[in-house]
Amino acid sequence: MEAPELANSKQSNTFGCINCGADLKFSPGTTSLSCEYCGAANEIPVIEEEIEELDFEAHLANASDQEDQLTVNLVKCQVCAAESTLEPHITAASCPYCDTPLIVADAHEENILKPKSLLPFKIKKKEAIANFKIWIKKLWFAPNALKKAVLSFDHFKGVYLPFWTYDSKTSTSYTGQRGRHYYVSQSYTTTENGKTVTKTRQVRKTSWTFVTGRVNHDFDDVLVPASNSLPHKQLAALEPWDLENLVPFTPEYLSGFTTEKYQVNLKLGFDKACDIMNGTIATLIRQDIGGDDQRILTRNTQHKNITFKHLLLPAYVSAYNFKGKLYRFMVNARTGEVQGERPYSWIKIAAAILIGLAIAFSIYFFSKN
């Protein structure tokens, strides 16, 4: 879904200190903006409103009439294609995901769907870096040069990542087969002490019965990344997120951090949510079929009362090149969980295999003597 081009609000993500007028930055783990110059804490106004679930079908049907728009200053990375916000007066910047220098002159204003909620940064950069270093030290079979390559945290950035969540009431009709195991005796011949002997063994077989049925399930907050800039496997591994602590969107929380524009639109996001739901639905169908084994032949899922949220979740991101390959790392800025890509030392792996083989040979040798 393309962003509607009607009513919108301008967002600069910069706020002046009420004490000295200097630019403020959100202080992780608090509800205030901090001033680096006079030390004043500027409290973020509390918004007393419920986090609303929006009607999916109605939003798609009336996209051009929506007013929930935000005008942001975006710049696109020429390498990984991520589009992230750029604060005013910035003359040089690098991509938070791949560390490629950004062409600031190419920055442009764009209307995007305004997030309704977010999780503010909770842990500070120093704590995230400490967790990151611990994670690095625990990596098995990592090249010795890896630690040297990641010790510089100049580009360790805080980024608000875009996500969708979807709710849906599902009803799935299916056809399938229920398998029941049974055993039959089977004769076979083998050689023992140079003689051919006949023996009997039990062989498992399965009888199949055709079945039909229906399963219902209500899905709540199926989380889908709206970014293609980071590996989804690592993004999924950052879970769980404490979505129960979402706060209504207010731009003050973005101050001092980068915000990425969603690359996965609302409709495609729901398709991805359906893929996630399908795994749960298949499990429910197999449970409904019962028996010792199950086959799902056909299934048809109907979705009703589909709602969604567009939200931002906080992470610290770092990237570095190691022997010509880019490796990305992320830290969940709520829990401190670290996930990322990493290189392997094949020399260490080969050495470990040889040591394992030597130990196995020693055990075999001494057991025979």
C-alpha positions as CSV (number, residue, x, y, z in Angstrom):
1,M,0.0,0.0,0.0
2,E,1.5,3.3,-1.0
3,A,1.4,6.1,1.5
4,P,-1.7,8.4,1.1
5,E,-0.9,11.9,0.0
6,L,-3.5,13.9,1.9
7,A,-3.2,15.4,5.4
8,N,0.1,14.9,7.1
9,S,2.2,16.3,9.9
10,K,5.8,17.5,9.6
11,Q,8.3,15.6,11.8
12,S,11.8,16.9,12.5
13,N,12.6,14.8,15.6
14,T,14.5,17.8,17.2
15,F,13.3,19.5,20.4
16,G,14.8,22.5,22.2
17,C,15.7,22.4,25.9
18,I,13.3,24.5,28.0
19,N,16.3,25.7,30.0
20,C,19.0,26.6,27.5
21,G,17.4,26.0,24.1
22,A,19.9,23.3,23.0
23,D,18.8,20.2,21.0
24,L,17.6,17.4,23.2
25,K,17.9,13.6,22.9
26,F,15.7,11.0,24.4
27,S,17.3,9.3,27.5
28,P,16.8,5.5,27.3
29,G,15.1,4.0,30.4
30,T,13.4,7.3,31.3
31,T,10.4,9.4,30.2
32,S,12.4,12.5,29.5
33,L,14.6,14.2,27.0
34,S,18.1,15.1,28.3
35,C,20.2,18.1,27.6
36,E,23.9,17.4,27.0
37,Y,24.8,21.0,27.8
38,C,23.0,22.1,31.0
39,G,21.9,18.6,32.2
40,A,18.2,19.5,32.4
41,A,15.6,16.8,32.1
42,N,12.7,17.7,29.9
43,E,9.8,15.4,30.7
44,I,7.9,13.9,27.7
45,P,4.2,14.7,28.0
46,V,2.1,11.7,28.9
47,I,-0.5,10.8,26.2
48,E,-3.6,9.3,27.9
49,E,-5.1,7.2,25.1
50,E,-5.5,3.6,24.2
51,I,-3.3,2.0,21.5
52,E,-5.8,1.5,18.8
53,E,-6.1,-1.5,16.5
54,L,-7.0,-0.3,13.0
55,D,-9.4,-2.1,10.6
56,F,-7.3,-3.8,7.9
57,E,-9.9,-4.0,5.1
58,A,-11.3,-0.5,5.7
59,H,-7.8,1.0,5.6
60,L,-7.0,-0.7,2.3
61,A,-10.3,0.4,0.8
62,N,-10.0,4.0,1.9
63,A,-6.2,4.5,1.8
64,S,-6.5,7.8,0.0
65,D,-8.8,9.2,2.7
66,Q,-6.5,8.5,5.7
67,E,-5.1,11.3,7.7
68,D,-2.6,9.4,9.8
69,Q,0.4,10.6,7.8
70,L,3.8,11.7,8.8
71,T,6.2,13.8,6.7
72,V,9.8,12.7,7.3
73,N,13.2,13.5,5.8
74,L,14.6,10.3,4.4
75,V,17.8,9.3,2.7
76,K,18.3,5.9,0.9
77,C,21.4,3.8,1.2
78,Q,22.8,3.0,-2.3
79,V,24.1,-0.4,-1.1
80,C,21.4,-2.1,1.1
81,A,18.4,0.1,0.0
82,A,17.4,1.0,3.6
83,E,15.6,4.3,3.9
84,S,16.2,6.0,7.3
85,T,15.5,9.4,8.8
86,L,18.0,12.2,8.6
87,E,18.0,15.0,11.2
88,P,18.2,18.6,10.0
89,H,21.6,20.3,9.6
90,I,23.4,16.9,9.1
91,T,26.1,17.2,6.5
92,A,27.6,13.7,6.7
93,A,26.1,10.4,7.8
94,S,26.4,6.6,7.2
95,C,23.9,3.8,6.9
96,P,23.0,2.3,10.3
97,Y,22.8,-1.2,8.7
98,C,25.9,-1.5,6.5
99,D,27.9,1.6,7.4
100,T,28.0,2.9,3.8
101,P,28.4,6.7,3.6
102,L,25.0,8.2,2.7
103,I,24.6,10.8,0.0
104,V,23.0,13.5,2.2
105,A,22.3,15.7,-0.8
106,D,19.8,13.0,-2.0
107,A,17.7,13.3,1.2
108,H,14.0,13.9,0.4
109,E,10.7,14.5,2.2
110,E,8.1,11.7,2.0
111,N,4.7,11.0,3.5
112,I,4.5,7.7,5.4
113,L,1.9,6.0,7.5
114,K,2.3,7.3,11.0
115,P,3.1,4.7,13.7
116,K,0.5,4.5,16.3
117,S,2.7,3.1,19.0
118,L,6.3,2.2,19.9
119,L,8.5,0.7,22.6
120,P,11.0,3.4,23.8
121,F,14.7,2.6,24.1
122,K,15.2,1.1,27.6
123,I,18.9,0.2,27.8
124,K,21.6,2.7,27.2
125,K,24.3,2.4,24.5
126,K,27.0,1.4,27.0
127,E,25.0,-1.5,28.3
128,A,24.2,-2.7,24.8
129,I,27.9,-2.6,23.9
130,A,28.7,-4.6,27.1
131,N,26.2,-7.2,26.1
132,F,27.6,-7.2,22.6
133,K,31.2,-7.9,23.8
134,I,30.0,-10.8,26.0
135,W,28.2,-12.3,23.0
136,I,31.3,-12.0,20.9
137,K,33.5,-13.7,23.6
138,K,31.0,-16.7,23.7
139,L,31.1,-17.4,20.0
140,W,32.5,-20.8,19.2
141,F,35.0,-21.2,16.3
142,A,35.2,-17.4,15.6
143,P,38.4,-16.1,13.9
144,N,40.9,-14.5,16.3
145,A,40.7,-11.3,14.2
146,L,37.0,-11.0,14.8
147,K,37.4,-9.4,18.2
148,K,39.8,-6.8,16.8
149,A,37.3,-6.1,14.0
150,V,34.4,-5.3,16.3
151,L,36.1,-3.3,19.0
152,S,35.4,0.0,17.4
153,F,31.8,1.1,18.2
154,D,31.8,4.4,16.4
155,H,28.9,3.2,14.2
156,F,27.0,1.4,16.9
157,K,23.7,3.1,16.4
158,G,20.2,3.2,17.9
159,V,17.5,2.5,15.4
160,Y,13.7,2.3,15.6
161,L,12.8,-0.6,13.4
162,P,9.3,-0.7,11.7
163,F,7.0,-3.6,12.4
164,W,3.4,-4.5,11.7
165,T,1.2,-6.6,14.1
166,Y,-2.0,-8.3,12.9
167,D,-5.0,-9.8,14.7
168,S,-7.3,-12.2,12.9
169,K,-10.2,-14.6,13.7
170,T,-9.6,-17.6,11.5
171,S,-11.7,-20.6,10.6
172,T,-10.1,-23.4,8.6
173,S,-11.9,-26.3,6.9
174,Y,-9.7,-29.2,5.9
175,T,-9.6,-32.7,4.5
176,G,-6.9,-35.2,5.5
177,Q,-6.1,-38.7,6.6
178,R,-5.7,-40.2,10.1
179,G,-3.0,-42.8,10.4
180,R,-3.2,-45.7,12.9
181,H,-0.1,-47.8,13.5
182,Y,-0.3,-51.5,13.8
183,Y,2.4,-54.3,13.7
184,V,2.7,-57.5,11.7
185,S,5.1,-60.4,12.1
186,Q,7.6,-60.8,9.3
187,S,9.9,-63.7,8.7
188,Y,13.5,-63.1,7.5
189,T,16.7,-65.1,7.1
190,T,20.1,-64.1,8.4
191,T,23.5,-65.8,9.0
192,E,24.6,-66.7,12.5
193,N,27.8,-68.7,13.2
194,G,28.1,-69.6,9.5
195,K,24.5,-71.0,9.3
196,T,21.4,-69.6,7.7
197,V,18.6,-69.1,10.3
198,T,15.0,-67.9,10.0
199,K,13.8,-65.3,12.5
200,T,10.7,-63.2,13.0
201,R,10.5,-59.4,13.6
202,Q,7.6,-57.0,14.1
203,V,7.1,-54.5,11.3
204,R,5.1,-51.3,11.8
205,K,2.5,-50.4,9.2
206,T,-0.1,-47.7,9.0
207,S,-3.8,-47.8,8.1
208,W,-5.2,-44.5,6.8
209,T,-8.8,-43.2,7.2
210,F,-10.1,-40.2,5.3
211,V,-11.3,-37.3,7.6
212,T,-12.7,-33.8,7.3
213,G,-13.0,-31.1,9.9
214,R,-12.7,-27.5,10.9
215,V,-10.5,-25.6,13.4
216,N,-10.9,-22.1,14.7
217,H,-8.3,-19.9,16.2
218,D,-8.0,-16.2,17.2
219,F,-4.6,-14.7,16.5
220,D,-3.4,-11.7,18.4
221,D,-0.4,-9.5,17.6
222,V,1.3,-11.6,15.0
223,L,4.5,-9.6,14.6
224,V,5.9,-9.0,11.1
225,P,9.1,-7.0,10.4
226,A,8.4,-4.2,7.9
227,S,12.1,-3.9,7.1
228,N,14.2,-5.8,4.5
229,S,17.4,-4.2,5.7
230,L,18.2,-6.8,8.3
231,P,18.1,-10.6,8.2
232,H,14.7,-11.7,9.3
233,K,16.1,-14.8,11.0
234,Q,18.1,-12.5,13.4
235,L,15.2,-10.1,13.8
236,A,13.0,-13.0,14.8
237,A,15.6,-14.2,17.3
238,L,15.5,-10.8,19.0
239,E,12.0,-11.7,20.3
240,P,10.2,-11.7,22.6
241,W,9.3,-8.0,22.7
242,D,7.3,-6.7,25.6
243,L,4.4,-5.4,23.5
244,E,2.3,-5.0,26.6
245,N,4.4,-2.0,27.4
246,L,3.8,-0.2,24.1
247,V,3.2,3.6,24.5
248,P,1.3,5.9,22.1
249,F,3.5,7.4,19.4
250,T,5.0,10.7,20.3
251,P,8.0,12.1,18.3
252,E,10.0,13.0,21.4
253,Y,11.0,9.3,21.8
254,L,12.7,9.4,18.4
255,S,15.0,12.3,19.2
256,G,18.6,11.3,19.0
257,F,17.8,8.0,17.2
258,T,17.4,6.9,13.6
259,T,14.0,5.7,12.3
260,E,13.7,3.4,9.3
261,K,10.9,3.7,6.9
262,Y,8.9,0.5,6.3
263,Q,9.8,-1.4,3.1
264,V,7.1,-4.0,3.5
265,N,3.7,-2.4,2.9
266,L,0.5,-3.2,4.9
267,K,-0.9,-5.8,2.5
268,L,2.4,-7.7,1.9
269,G,2.9,-7.6,5.7
270,F,-0.4,-9.4,6.1
271,D,0.6,-12.0,3.6
272,K,3.7,-12.7,5.7
273,A,1.6,-12.8,8.8
274,C,-0.6,-15.5,7.1
275,D,2.5,-17.6,6.5
276,I,3.2,-17.4,10.3
277,M,-0.4,-18.2,11.1
278,N,-0.4,-21.2,8.7
279,G,2.2,-22.9,10.9
280,T,0.0,-22.7,13.9
281,I,-3.1,-23.7,11.9
282,A,-1.3,-26.8,10.6
283,T,-0.5,-27.9,14.1
284,L,-4.1,-27.4,15.2
285,I,-5.4,-29.4,12.2
286,R,-3.0,-32.3,13.1
287,Q,-4.2,-32.2,16.7
288,D,-7.8,-32.3,15.5
289,I,-7.2,-35.2,13.1
290,G,-5.6,-37.2,15.9
291,G,-4.3,-40.7,15.6
292,D,-0.6,-41.8,15.3
293,D,0.1,-39.9,12.1
294,Q,-1.6,-37.3,10.0
295,R,-1.8,-36.1,6.4
296,I,-3.3,-32.7,5.5
297,L,-4.6,-32.9,2.0
298,T,-6.5,-29.6,1.6
299,R,-7.3,-26.6,3.8
300,N,-9.1,-23.3,3.3
301,T,-8.7,-20.5,5.8
302,Q,-11.1,-17.7,6.2
303,H,-10.0,-14.5,8.0
304,K,-12.4,-12.2,9.8
305,N,-12.1,-9.0,11.9
306,I,-8.6,-8.3,10.7
307,T,-6.9,-5.5,12.5
308,F,-3.4,-4.1,12.5
309,K,-0.9,-1.8,14.2
310,H,2.1,0.0,12.7
311,L,4.7,0.3,15.4
312,L,8.4,1.0,16.0
313,L,10.7,-1.3,18.1
314,P,14.2,-0.2,19.3
315,A,17.5,-1.9,18.6
316,Y,21.2,-1.0,18.5
317,V,22.8,-2.0,15.2
318,S,26.4,-2.5,14.2
319,A,28.0,-3.7,11.0
320,Y,31.5,-4.3,9.9
321,N,33.4,-5.8,6.9
322,F,35.5,-8.9,7.6
323,K,37.5,-10.2,4.7
324,G,35.2,-8.5,2.2
325,K,31.9,-9.7,3.7
326,L,29.4,-7.6,5.6
327,Y,28.3,-8.9,9.0
328,R,25.4,-7.3,10.9
329,F,24.7,-7.4,14.6
330,M,21.7,-6.3,16.6
331,V,20.9,-5.7,20.3
332,N,17.3,-5.6,21.5
333,A,17.2,-2.2,23.2
334,R,14.5,-3.5,25.6
335,T,16.0,-6.8,26.8
336,G,19.7,-6.6,25.8
337,E,19.3,-9.8,23.7
338,V,22.1,-10.0,21.0
339,Q,21.8,-11.6,17.6
340,G,23.8,-11.3,14.5
341,E,25.8,-12.8,11.6
342,R,29.3,-14.0,12.3
343,P,32.2,-15.5,10.4
344,Y,33.7,-18.9,11.3
345,S,37.3,-20.0,11.5
346,W,37.6,-23.1,9.4
347,I,41.0,-23.8,10.8
348,K,39.5,-24.0,14.3
349,I,36.7,-26.2,13.0
350,A,39.1,-28.5,11.3
351,A,41.2,-28.7,14.4
352,A,38.2,-29.5,16.5
353,I,37.2,-32.3,14.1
354,L,40.7,-33.8,14.2
355,I,40.8,-33.7,18.0
356,G,37.3,-35.3,18.1
357,L,38.4,-38.1,15.8
358,A,41.6,-38.6,17.8
359,I,39.6,-38.9,21.0
360,A,37.1,-41.3,19.4
361,F,40.0,-43.4,18.0
362,S,41.7,-43.5,21.4
363,I,38.5,-44.7,23.1
364,Y,38.0,-47.4,20.4
365,F,41.6,-48.5,20.7
366,F,41.7,-48.8,24.4
367,S,38.3,-50.5,24.5
368,K,39.7,-53.3,22.3
369,N,42.8,-53.8,24.4
